[in-house]
Amino acid sequence: MNKLIVFLEDFIELDSSEKTSLTQNSTLKKISRKELFLRQGEKCNKIAFVEKGGFRMFYTTADGSESNTEFVLSSGFITDFSNFLKGNNSNVSIAALENSEIRVIKIHQLAPSLIKKLAHFGKSYVQNFCLPTLLDYQIIISEKPELRYQMLLEKYPEYIQKIPQKHIATYLRIRPETLSRIRRRILDLNQL
């Protein structure tokens, strides 16, 4: 049984025909580190479940610099949700942080009963997982740089362990050098 079905069954009941539909209309794909799943400006018509690995969502500014907006580690969905639902172009790019495995879902080919269940699940997923993460992010970046890092460390310690420092820095809206100084200060305080 694939990990997507196991994950979904924690939230919704799937009958055997729906499991079959999901299995037949999703494809396991290996994504290399730094490979893009979705490019900013491209039509957002893809969604995938992260079975293994991690991804970052980011946008590129006019001057070419990147700014991370979200991270998704194993057992989460990747897409630009608001634009996926509207069928618009994506505001972000989504790239693998490491060699990863995703299950790409062909939503429009699923059984109608499953689409209805997934629509209900999707609303719940966005409300219970995506919006709280976005709210946390808005609170975090409104603080002073050192407090931003401490809040991230407390709320999302897995980010600190799995995500390169340069990506953490742009997520926190600080320079990598500033993040290095903050980490060094916190480490020095913890050693006292």
N, C-alpha and C positions, 0 to 999 in steps of 0.2 A: 504494500500500500504506500502511495507517495505521501510525503510530508505535508503537502498542501491539504489533502483530505483529512489527515490526522489533526492538523491545526484547525480546520474549519469545523470538525466535529466537536470541538470544545465549545462552539458557539451556536451551531445550527445542526439540525438532524438531517442526514442525507440518506435517501433510500438507495438501493443497489443500482437502479437505472441512473440516478443523478451522479453517483460515484463513477459509473461507467462513462457518462457524458463528460464529466470533468477529466477523467483519465484520457479519453480519446481526443479531447479538444484542448489539451495542454501539452507542451513540449518541454522536456528537460534540456536546458542549454547551459553549456559552460562558457563563462565570461572571464577573460583574462584581466589581470590587474590593469587599471587605467582605461580599459575598453568602455566605450559608451553604450548604454542601453537606450538612451533617449538623448537627443540633441536639442538644445535651446532653439526655438523657432520652427522646429519640425512639428508636423501634425501629431498631436498626442492621442494616439489610438492603440497604445500598448499598455498592458499591465502585467506584472509578474510577481510571483511569490519567491522570496529569497530563501532557498533551502540551506545554503551554505555560503558563508562569506559576509561581505559588507559592501555597502554602497554609500556614496555621498551625492547629495543634490546641491547644485550650485548654479549661479548665473555668472555670465561674463559681461563685464561693463564695456562701455565704448572704448576705453583705453586698453582693453585686453586683460585686465586683472580679473581674477576669479574670487567669488565670495560664496562660501558654503552656507546653506540654509538648513540642511537637515541631514541626518545620518540614519541609515536603516541597516541593522545587523540581522543575522539569521532570524527566520520566522517573522518576517514582515513583508509588506507589499511595497513595490516601487512603481510609481507613475507620478505625473503631475496631476493630482486628484481633481482639482477644480476644472482644469482644462480637459482632462480625460472625459469627465461627465458632460462637458459642453461640446466636445469634439473640436476644440480650438487648438491652436499651436501652443507648444509648451513654452512656459516662461523660464524653465530650468533645464539643465543637462543633468543626466544621471550617469555616474561612472563607478566602476568597481574599484574598491579600495584594495582588494586582494583578489587572487584567483577565486572565483565564486561559481555557484551553481544556482540557477533560477529556473522556475517553472513558468513559462510564458503561457498565458491563458487567452484562448480565442473566445472571448466573451460572447460574441454574436452568434457563435455556432453551438452554444450550450443548449440543453433542453430548457424549454420555457419555464417549467417549474423551478429549475435550478437558478435561472436568471432572476426570477422573482425572489427567491431566498437570498441570493447573493446581493441583490439590491438592498434588501432589508439589512443584511449583515454589513454591507458597505457603509450605510448610514451610521450604524452602531460603531463600526471600526473607526470611522472618521471622528465621531463624537468622543469615543472612549480612549483612543490611542493618538490620533493625529492632532486634534485640537488641544489636549493637555500638553503635548510636546511643544506645540506652537506657543501656547501660553507661557510655558516654562522658559522657552527661548526669549520671548519678549521681556519677561521679568529679568532674566539673566543679563541680556545686553543693555538693560537700563541702569545697571549698577556700575560701580567703578571696576576697572580691569581686574584687580586682585580678587575682588568679591565675585566677579563673573566666573573666574576659574574655580574658586572654592565651591560655588554653587553647582557648577558643572561636575566637579569632582564628587560632590555629595549626591547629586541627583542621578548622574549617568557615569558611574565609575568605569563601566565597560568602554565608553568612548575613549577615556584616557589610556586604557590598556591596548585598544585595537586600532586607533586612528592616528595617523602621523601628526606630529606637532604642527606642521605648517597648515594642515586643514583645520585643526582645533583653533589655531590663531585666527584664521579668517572667519570661522564660525563665531568666535567671541568678539570679532571686529577689533582685533589688536594685531600689532606686528609680531612676527615670530620671535624677534629679539626681546620684546616686552614679555612675551609668554615665558621665554627662557629665564628671565630675571625673576618673574613671579614664582615659577616652579622652584628655582634655586632658593629663594627666600623661604618658601613654605617647607622645603626639605631641611633647610638650616634650622628653622623653628622646631620642627619635629624631632630633630636630633638633640635638642637641648634637654 
